[in-house]
């Protein structure tokens, strides 16, 4: 089992920045890919970005250039640096970890961007 705890969400004005963190615990040695997804009010959960243990990252097209995913394998933590935030970025951001045993979700952290 893997437990994921997100932090760093909050209220920010448009144009501002936030850095999300997700710390994994439990059977972390089996984790390969970690990533961030988001779910806006009334919408489906969608991919933001993922990163492999080796550091290969992948972004949703709409996130490229403003968001940066990174990972510290020693700390079992993945980060999401979000810049130039827009009201449309308002959502609950979820961390996900994937291992050969399955996928795991965090409980999410709310990001609210005011105009």
GUKOLLO-228351 format. One record per residue (C-alpha): x, y, z. Coordinates in pm, 1 decimal. Layout:
BEGIN
<c1:X; c2:Y; c3:Z> .
...
//
This chain:
BEGIN
<c1:0.0; c2:0.0; c3:0.0> .
<c1:101.5; c2:357.7; c3:-69.0> .
<c1:-30.1; c2:663.9; c3:109.0> .
<c1:-14.5; c2:1005.1; c3:-54.6> .
<c1:-54.3; c2:1337.4; c3:121.1> .
<c1:-80.1; c2:1658.9; c3:-78.9> .
<c1:-7.3; c2:2006.1; c3:53.0> .
<c1:45.3; c2:2357.3; c3:-73.9> .
<c1:-296.8; c2:2446.4; c3:-204.5> .
<c1:-472.7; c2:2767.2; c3:-118.8> .
<c1:-608.5; c2:3094.5; c3:-247.2> .
<c1:-400.3; c2:3296.9; c3:-490.2> .
<c1:-467.2; c2:3591.2; c3:-718.2> .
<c1:-455.4; c2:3553.9; c3:-1093.7> .
<c1:-97.9; c2:3576.8; c3:-1216.1> .
<c1:36.6; c2:3433.1; c3:-893.6> .
<c1:220.7; c2:3111.0; c3:-819.1> .
<c1:181.1; c2:2810.4; c3:-595.9> .
<c1:392.2; c2:2503.6; c3:-530.4> .
<c1:216.5; c2:2179.9; c3:-450.0> .
<c1:385.8; c2:1890.3; c3:-276.0> .
<c1:287.6; c2:1526.6; c3:-246.7> .
<c1:463.8; c2:1299.2; c3:-2.8> .
<c1:438.5; c2:924.6; c3:-44.7> .
<c1:473.1; c2:670.2; c3:233.8> .
<c1:432.5; c2:296.2; c3:267.0> .
<c1:557.7; c2:70.4; c3:-10.9> .
<c1:731.3; c2:351.9; c3:-195.1> .
<c1:1002.9; c2:130.8; c3:-341.1> .
<c1:755.6; c2:-2.2; c3:-596.1> .
<c1:646.3; c2:339.0; c3:-723.2> .
<c1:743.0; c2:426.0; c3:-1078.5> .
<c1:532.2; c2:712.3; c3:-1211.1> .
<c1:394.8; c2:992.5; c3:-996.7> .
<c1:178.3; c2:1272.1; c3:-1117.3> .
<c1:-80.8; c2:1539.6; c3:-1068.5> .
<c1:-438.6; c2:1550.5; c3:-1186.9> .
<c1:-702.8; c2:1811.1; c3:-1127.0> .
<c1:-1078.6; c2:1826.0; c3:-1108.0> .
<c1:-1258.8; c2:2153.8; c3:-1152.3> .
<c1:-1611.9; c2:2200.2; c3:-1016.9> .
<c1:-1858.9; c2:2007.8; c3:-1228.6> .
<c1:-1589.1; c2:1859.8; c3:-1452.1> .
<c1:-1400.6; c2:1534.5; c3:-1483.6> .
<c1:-1061.3; c2:1472.6; c3:-1336.1> .
<c1:-790.4; c2:1540.1; c3:-1594.4> .
<c1:-418.9; c2:1494.3; c3:-1627.1> .
<c1:-188.7; c2:1781.5; c3:-1535.0> .
<c1:153.3; c2:1617.6; c3:-1548.7> .
<c1:339.8; c2:1299.1; c3:-1468.2> .
<c1:701.1; c2:1212.5; c3:-1400.1> .
<c1:878.1; c2:879.1; c3:-1392.4> .
<c1:1130.6; c2:766.4; c3:-1135.1> .
<c1:1396.2; c2:841.7; c3:-1392.8> .
<c1:1275.7; c2:1199.4; c3:-1434.4> .
<c1:1090.6; c2:1178.7; c3:-1764.9> .
<c1:799.3; c2:1419.6; c3:-1749.5> .
<c1:479.2; c2:1451.1; c3:-1947.8> .
<c1:235.6; c2:1741.0; c3:-1948.4> .
<c1:-113.9; c2:1804.4; c3:-2066.8> .
<c1:-87.6; c2:2045.2; c3:-2357.7> .
<c1:-270.2; c2:2324.6; c3:-2176.7> .
<c1:-27.7; c2:2307.6; c3:-1882.7> .
<c1:296.0; c2:2328.0; c3:-2078.2> .
<c1:501.2; c2:2636.3; c3:-2008.1> .
<c1:321.8; c2:2739.2; c3:-1687.6> .
<c1:347.4; c2:2425.2; c3:-1475.6> .
<c1:659.0; c2:2228.3; c3:-1387.7> .
<c1:661.2; c2:1886.7; c3:-1226.4> .
<c1:962.2; c2:1762.3; c3:-1034.4> .
<c1:1046.8; c2:1477.7; c3:-804.1> .
<c1:1277.7; c2:1397.2; c3:-516.3> .
<c1:1311.1; c2:1021.2; c3:-504.0> .
<c1:1505.4; c2:1030.1; c3:-178.1> .
<c1:1212.2; c2:1206.9; c3:-12.1> .
<c1:945.1; c2:1014.4; c3:-206.2> .
<c1:794.7; c2:1349.4; c3:-293.0> .
<c1:663.3; c2:1500.6; c3:-613.5> .
<c1:614.1; c2:1871.8; c3:-666.6> .
<c1:410.1; c2:2087.4; c3:-898.9> .
<c1:524.3; c2:2443.6; c3:-951.3> .
<c1:238.8; c2:2646.9; c3:-1094.5> .
<c1:305.3; c2:2992.5; c3:-1236.0> .
<c1:89.2; c2:3254.0; c3:-1405.8> .
<c1:-218.0; c2:3102.0; c3:-1251.6> .
<c1:-555.1; c2:3177.4; c3:-1403.5> .
<c1:-905.3; c2:3150.5; c3:-1258.9> .
<c1:-953.9; c2:2850.7; c3:-1489.1> .
<c1:-688.4; c2:2667.2; c3:-1289.2> .
<c1:-920.7; c2:2657.2; c3:-989.8> .
<c1:-963.7; c2:2291.3; c3:-900.3> .
<c1:-885.3; c2:2019.9; c3:-653.7> .
<c1:-540.5; c2:1888.8; c3:-738.5> .
<c1:-482.1; c2:1520.7; c3:-678.7> .
<c1:-155.1; c2:1333.7; c3:-652.6> .
<c1:-126.6; c2:988.3; c3:-805.1> .
<c1:135.7; c2:718.8; c3:-773.6> .
<c1:160.3; c2:411.5; c3:-992.2> .
<c1:340.2; c2:90.4; c3:-909.6> .
<c1:333.1; c2:-262.7; c3:-1044.0> .
<c1:68.2; c2:-335.0; c3:-782.3> .
<c1:-168.7; c2:-61.0; c3:-891.7> .
<c1:-245.5; c2:307.5; c3:-870.8> .
<c1:-298.7; c2:522.6; c3:-565.1> .
<c1:-463.8; c2:860.8; c3:-514.2> .
<c1:-421.3; c2:1127.9; c3:-254.6> .
<c1:-720.2; c2:1308.9; c3:-107.6> .
<c1:-647.6; c2:1627.4; c3:-298.2> .
<c1:-563.8; c2:1985.7; c3:-222.4> .
<c1:-780.2; c2:2278.9; c3:-327.5> .
<c1:-636.4; c2:2555.4; c3:-541.3> .
<c1:-850.0; c2:2864.3; c3:-584.6> .
<c1:-741.2; c2:3139.6; c3:-822.0> .
<c1:-924.0; c2:3468.7; c3:-786.6> .
<c1:-959.9; c2:3717.3; c3:-1069.9> .
//
